[in-house]
Amino acid sequence: MEYILHIIILICIYAILSLSLNLLVGYTGILSVANAVFYGVRAYVAALIALRLDSPFLLNLILAMIGAAIIGAVCSGRWFFRVLDSECLILDIQRQHPVSGIWYPASGICERIYDY
């Protein structure tokens, strides 16, 4: 039963990722490669808040969205809206690397997550 629950959770995670990528590529026509980075930021923020504060799920969800929006605004800035389609892909890769460079070495931030 635990295996089936794990598979269902993975299916739901991939469904959320595919829906968000469909929203970006299908409706706006913008190819995004940093979509998974901000999905990961939301997951880390929600997990850290849930472990440290014992807050309800809805509050974790709202704070995780705010945290991902702040990180996205810091990485993107105002100049991200002034580019064309091909440059948007290059800037998307460029904003993916600082976020990855911050989260991977920051094992001290996420030490309680790795304990489980």
Sequence and secondary structure as in RCSB ss.txt:
>XXXX:A:sequence
MEYILHIIILICIYAILSLSLNLLVGYTGILSVANAVFYGVRAYVAALIALRLDSPFLLNLILAMIGAAIIGAVC
SGRWFFRVLDSECLILDIQRQHPVSGIWYPASGICERIYDY
>XXXX:A:secstr
 HHHHHHHHHHHHHHHHHHHHIIIIIII    SSHHHHHHHHHHHHHHHHHHH   HHHHHHHHHHHHHHHHHHH
H GGGGG  HHHHHHHHHHHHHHHHHHHTT TTTTHHHHT 
